[in-house]
Structures are given as C-alpha cells and as structure tokens.
Amino acid sequence: MKFEDKLRTFIKERYNHIGEISKVLGISKTQLSLYINGKAKPSYPVLKGLAELDCDMNWLLKDEIEEPVKYENISELVRKINIIREVVK
C-alpha cells in the first residue's frame, strides 16, 4: 500500500471529510488533496501533526510492495499443485 492510500485510509477511519483534518493540521483542503492523490508529499510539520493525531508514522511512511511469487521452473510448480490436489481430495 502506498503512502497516499494509507493517508486516505487514516483520514476515512477518523474524520468525516478532509475539511476536518485539514483544519486540525492547519493546511488547506487543496493541499491535503494533493497528498491524498499522490501529487505531493507532506512537509515535516504536517507529518508531525499527523503523528500528534496518533497516526503511526512507521506504517504511514513505509511503502509496502507485494512481491510476486516466483518459481524457478514450471515443473516444480506443477508438482506442488498436484500435491495440494491430493491433500484436498
């Protein structure tokens, strides 16, 4: 999940609309919208304000990219699928 997705999630869980949190943070709705849409990154004072609102900065700032499962060879994948089919029967 990207920064902007996490910020959007945090806001939705705690505020009715971005106008509320923008007032608390002391920024415009337009500026907050830029952060939510991934068009800009917030400054330190904004991040500090989010932290003071109990937003977990480690969670917010760490991009979590899911790595696809890689198989070295297709025969190994087929073997594993067949094992699973046998167990499920």
Backbone as JSON Lines, residues from 0, in Angstrom:
{"i":0,"aa":"M","n":[0.85,-1.17,0.0],"ca":[0.0,0.0,0.0],"c":[0.9,1.23,0.0]}
{"i":1,"aa":"K","n":[0.57,2.19,-0.82],"ca":[1.36,3.4,-0.95],"c":[0.97,4.42,0.12]}
{"i":2,"aa":"F","n":[1.85,5.42,0.28],"ca":[1.63,6.48,1.25],"c":[0.24,7.1,1.11]}
{"i":3,"aa":"E","n":[-0.11,7.49,-0.11],"ca":[-1.39,8.17,-0.31],"c":[-2.59,7.3,0.05]}
{"i":4,"aa":"D","n":[-2.47,5.99,-0.2],"ca":[-3.55,5.07,0.16],"c":[-3.69,4.97,1.68]}
{"i":5,"aa":"K","n":[-2.56,4.93,2.35],"ca":[-2.58,4.85,3.81],"c":[-3.12,6.13,4.42]}
{"i":6,"aa":"L","n":[-2.71,7.27,3.86],"ca":[-3.22,8.54,4.37],"c":[-4.72,8.62,4.18]}
{"i":7,"aa":"R","n":[-5.2,8.2,3.03],"ca":[-6.64,8.19,2.75],"c":[-7.36,7.29,3.76]}
{"i":8,"aa":"T","n":[-6.8,6.12,4.02],"ca":[-7.38,5.18,4.99],"c":[-7.45,5.79,6.38]}
{"i":9,"aa":"F","n":[-6.35,6.41,6.81],"ca":[-6.31,7.04,8.13],"c":[-7.39,8.11,8.25]}
{"i":10,"aa":"I","n":[-7.51,8.94,7.23],"ca":[-8.49,10.02,7.27],"c":[-9.92,9.47,7.29]}
{"i":11,"aa":"K","n":[-10.21,8.48,6.45],"ca":[-11.56,7.91,6.39],"c":[-11.97,7.28,7.71]}
{"i":12,"aa":"E","n":[-10.99,6.65,8.39],"ca":[-11.3,5.97,9.65],"c":[-11.6,6.95,10.79]}
{"i":13,"aa":"R","n":[-11.06,8.17,10.71],"ca":[-11.17,9.07,11.85],"c":[-11.93,10.36,11.62]}
{"i":14,"aa":"Y","n":[-12.13,10.72,10.37],"ca":[-12.76,12.01,10.07],"c":[-13.88,11.85,9.05]}
{"i":15,"aa":"N","n":[-14.86,12.72,9.13],"ca":[-15.99,12.67,8.2],"c":[-15.61,13.17,6.82]}
{"i":16,"aa":"H","n":[-14.73,14.15,6.76],"ca":[-14.29,14.69,5.47],"c":[-12.93,15.36,5.65]}
{"i":17,"aa":"I","n":[-12.27,15.64,4.54],"ca":[-10.9,16.17,4.62],"c":[-10.87,17.59,5.18]}
{"i":18,"aa":"G","n":[-12.0,18.29,5.14],"ca":[-12.04,19.63,5.71],"c":[-11.74,19.62,7.2]}
{"i":19,"aa":"E","n":[-12.22,18.6,7.89],"ca":[-11.98,18.48,9.34],"c":[-10.5,18.36,9.66]}
{"i":20,"aa":"I","n":[-9.85,17.39,9.02],"ca":[-8.45,17.16,9.34],"c":[-7.56,18.27,8.79]}
{"i":21,"aa":"S","n":[-7.94,18.87,7.69],"ca":[-7.12,19.96,7.15],"c":[-7.09,21.14,8.13]}
{"i":22,"aa":"K","n":[-8.23,21.42,8.79],"ca":[-8.27,22.48,9.8],"c":[-7.37,22.14,10.98]}
{"i":23,"aa":"V","n":[-7.44,20.9,11.43],"ca":[-6.62,20.46,12.56],"c":[-5.13,20.57,12.21]}
{"i":24,"aa":"L","n":[-4.77,20.21,10.98],"ca":[-3.37,20.25,10.55],"c":[-2.91,21.65,10.15]}
{"i":25,"aa":"G","n":[-3.86,22.55,9.96],"ca":[-3.51,23.92,9.58],"c":[-3.1,24.05,8.12]}
{"i":26,"aa":"I","n":[-3.69,23.21,7.26],"ca":[-3.41,23.28,5.82],"c":[-4.73,23.35,5.07]}
{"i":27,"aa":"S","n":[-4.66,23.73,3.81],"ca":[-5.88,23.82,3.0],"c":[-6.34,22.43,2.56]}
{"i":28,"aa":"K","n":[-7.63,22.35,2.23],"ca":[-8.16,21.09,1.69],"c":[-7.47,20.75,0.37]}
{"i":29,"aa":"T","n":[-7.13,21.77,-0.39],"ca":[-6.45,21.56,-1.66],"c":[-5.08,20.91,-1.44]}
{"i":30,"aa":"Q","n":[-4.34,21.41,-0.46],"ca":[-3.02,20.84,-0.18],"c":[-3.15,19.41,0.3]}
{"i":31,"aa":"L","n":[-4.1,19.15,1.18],"ca":[-4.32,17.79,1.67],"c":[-4.72,16.87,0.53]}
{"i":32,"aa":"S","n":[-5.52,17.37,-0.37],"ca":[-5.93,16.59,-1.53],"c":[-4.72,16.19,-2.38]}
{"i":33,"aa":"L","n":[-3.75,17.07,-2.5],"ca":[-2.52,16.73,-3.24],"c":[-1.81,15.54,-2.6]}
{"i":34,"aa":"Y","n":[-1.77,15.51,-1.28],"ca":[-1.14,14.38,-0.56],"c":[-1.93,13.1,-0.79]}
{"i":35,"aa":"I","n":[-3.25,13.19,-0.67],"ca":[-4.11,12.02,-0.81],"c":[-4.05,11.44,-2.22]}
{"i":36,"aa":"N","n":[-3.86,12.3,-3.2],"ca":[-3.8,11.85,-4.6],"c":[-2.4,11.55,-5.1]}
{"i":37,"aa":"G","n":[-1.42,11.61,-4.21],"ca":[-0.05,11.26,-4.57],"c":[0.65,12.3,-5.43]}
{"i":38,"aa":"K","n":[0.14,13.52,-5.46],"ca":[0.73,14.59,-6.28],"c":[1.83,15.35,-5.54]}
{"i":39,"aa":"A","n":[1.86,15.21,-4.21],"ca":[2.86,15.89,-3.39],"c":[3.06,15.09,-2.1]}
{"i":40,"aa":"K","n":[4.17,15.34,-1.46],"ca":[4.46,14.72,-0.17],"c":[4.4,15.81,0.91]}
{"i":41,"aa":"P","n":[3.88,15.48,2.08],"ca":[3.76,16.49,3.14],"c":[5.1,16.89,3.74]}
{"i":42,"aa":"S","n":[5.12,18.1,4.25],"ca":[6.31,18.62,4.93],"c":[6.4,18.03,6.35]}
{"i":43,"aa":"Y","n":[7.52,18.28,6.99],"ca":[7.71,17.79,8.35],"c":[6.61,18.26,9.3]}
{"i":44,"aa":"P","n":[6.22,19.56,9.28],"ca":[5.16,19.99,10.21],"c":[3.84,19.23,10.01]}
{"i":45,"aa":"V","n":[3.52,18.89,8.77],"ca":[2.29,18.14,8.51],"c":[2.43,16.72,9.04]}
{"i":46,"aa":"L","n":[3.58,16.1,8.8],"ca":[3.81,14.75,9.33],"c":[3.78,14.75,10.86]}
{"i":47,"aa":"K","n":[4.35,15.78,11.45],"ca":[4.34,15.9,12.91],"c":[2.9,16.02,13.4]}
{"i":48,"aa":"G","n":[2.09,16.81,12.69],"ca":[0.69,16.95,13.05],"c":[-0.06,15.63,12.96]}
{"i":49,"aa":"L","n":[0.22,14.86,11.91],"ca":[-0.4,13.54,11.77],"c":[0.01,12.63,12.92]}
{"i":50,"aa":"A","n":[1.28,12.68,13.3],"ca":[1.77,11.86,14.42],"c":[1.06,12.25,15.71]}
{"i":51,"aa":"E","n":[0.82,13.54,15.9],"ca":[0.12,14.02,17.1],"c":[-1.34,13.58,17.1]}
{"i":52,"aa":"L","n":[-1.86,13.25,15.92],"ca":[-3.23,12.73,15.81],"c":[-3.25,11.2,15.92]}
{"i":53,"aa":"D","n":[-2.15,10.64,16.39],"ca":[-1.98,9.2,16.59],"c":[-1.92,8.4,15.29]}
{"i":54,"aa":"C","n":[-1.41,9.01,14.25],"ca":[-1.14,8.27,13.01],"c":[0.24,7.64,13.16]}
{"i":55,"aa":"D","n":[0.33,6.34,12.98],"ca":[1.59,5.61,13.11],"c":[2.5,5.96,11.93]}
{"i":56,"aa":"M","n":[3.56,6.69,12.21],"ca":[4.46,7.14,11.14],"c":[5.21,5.99,10.48]}
{"i":57,"aa":"N","n":[5.55,4.96,11.23],"ca":[6.22,3.79,10.61],"c":[5.31,3.15,9.57]}
{"i":58,"aa":"W","n":[4.06,3.01,9.9],"ca":[3.08,2.45,8.97],"c":[2.87,3.37,7.78]}
{"i":59,"aa":"L","n":[2.68,4.66,8.06],"ca":[2.35,5.62,7.02],"c":[3.47,5.8,6.0]}
{"i":60,"aa":"L","n":[4.7,5.86,6.46],"ca":[5.81,6.22,5.58],"c":[6.48,5.04,4.88]}
{"i":61,"aa":"K","n":[6.19,3.84,5.29],"ca":[6.83,2.67,4.68],"c":[5.94,2.13,3.56]}
{"i":62,"aa":"D","n":[6.4,2.24,2.32],"ca":[5.67,1.66,1.2],"c":[5.78,0.15,1.28]}
{"i":63,"aa":"E","n":[4.64,-0.5,1.19],"ca":[4.61,-1.96,1.22],"c":[4.29,-2.45,-0.17]}
{"i":64,"aa":"I","n":[5.28,-3.0,-0.81],"ca":[5.12,-3.51,-2.16],"c":[5.09,-5.02,-2.1]}
{"i":65,"aa":"E","n":[4.03,-5.59,-2.61],"ca":[3.92,-7.04,-2.6],"c":[4.76,-7.62,-3.72]}
{"i":66,"aa":"E","n":[5.63,-8.53,-3.36],"ca":[6.47,-9.2,-4.34],"c":[5.71,-10.39,-4.92]}
{"i":67,"aa":"P","n":[5.71,-10.52,-6.22],"ca":[5.04,-11.69,-6.8],"c":[5.8,-12.97,-6.46]}
{"i":68,"aa":"V","n":[5.06,-14.04,-6.36],"ca":[5.69,-15.33,-6.1],"c":[6.43,-15.76,-7.36]}
{"i":69,"aa":"K","n":[7.68,-16.15,-7.18],"ca":[8.49,-16.56,-8.34],"c":[8.81,-18.04,-8.23]}
{"i":70,"aa":"Y","n":[8.66,-18.74,-9.32],"ca":[9.03,-20.15,-9.38],"c":[10.14,-20.3,-10.4]}
{"i":71,"aa":"E","n":[11.15,-21.02,-9.98],"ca":[12.31,-21.21,-10.86],"c":[11.98,-22.05,-12.08]}
{"i":72,"aa":"N","n":[11.16,-23.05,-11.87],"ca":[10.78,-23.84,-13.05],"c":[9.34,-24.3,-12.91]}
{"i":73,"aa":"I","n":[8.7,-24.43,-14.03],"ca":[7.27,-24.74,-14.07],"c":[6.97,-26.15,-13.56]}
{"i":74,"aa":"S","n":[7.89,-27.08,-13.75],"ca":[7.64,-28.44,-13.28],"c":[7.53,-28.48,-11.75]}
{"i":75,"aa":"E","n":[8.28,-27.64,-11.06],"ca":[8.19,-27.58,-9.6],"c":[6.82,-27.04,-9.19]}
{"i":76,"aa":"L","n":[6.32,-26.07,-9.89],"ca":[5.0,-25.52,-9.62],"c":[3.92,-26.58,-9.84]}
{"i":77,"aa":"V","n":[3.99,-27.3,-10.92],"ca":[3.02,-28.35,-11.23],"c":[3.06,-29.43,-10.16]}
{"i":78,"aa":"R","n":[4.24,-29.81,-9.72],"ca":[4.39,-30.81,-8.67],"c":[3.7,-30.36,-7.39]}
{"i":79,"aa":"K","n":[3.87,-29.1,-7.01],"ca":[3.25,-28.57,-5.79],"c":[1.73,-28.53,-5.93]}
{"i":80,"aa":"I","n":[1.25,-28.15,-7.09],"ca":[-0.2,-28.12,-7.32],"c":[-0.78,-29.52,-7.2]}
{"i":81,"aa":"N","n":[-0.11,-30.51,-7.74],"ca":[-0.58,-31.89,-7.66],"c":[-0.6,-32.4,-6.23]}
{"i":82,"aa":"I","n":[0.37,-32.01,-5.45],"ca":[0.39,-32.39,-4.02],"c":[-0.81,-31.8,-3.31]}
{"i":83,"aa":"I","n":[-1.07,-30.55,-3.58],"ca":[-2.21,-29.87,-2.95],"c":[-3.53,-30.54,-3.35]}
{"i":84,"aa":"R","n":[-3.66,-30.9,-4.62],"ca":[-4.87,-31.57,-5.08],"c":[-5.07,-32.89,-4.35]}
{"i":85,"aa":"E","n":[-4.01,-33.64,-4.11],"ca":[-4.1,-34.91,-3.41],"c":[-4.54,-34.71,-1.97]}
{"i":86,"aa":"V","n":[-4.02,-33.69,-1.33],"ca":[-4.35,-33.42,0.07],"c":[-5.8,-32.99,0.21]}
{"i":87,"aa":"V","n":[-6.3,-32.22,-0.75],"ca":[-7.65,-31.68,-0.69],"c":[-8.72,-32.75,-0.96]}
{"i":88,"aa":"K","n":[-8.39,-33.79,-1.68],"ca":[-9.37,-34.84,-2.01],"c":[-10.02,-35.45,-0.83]}
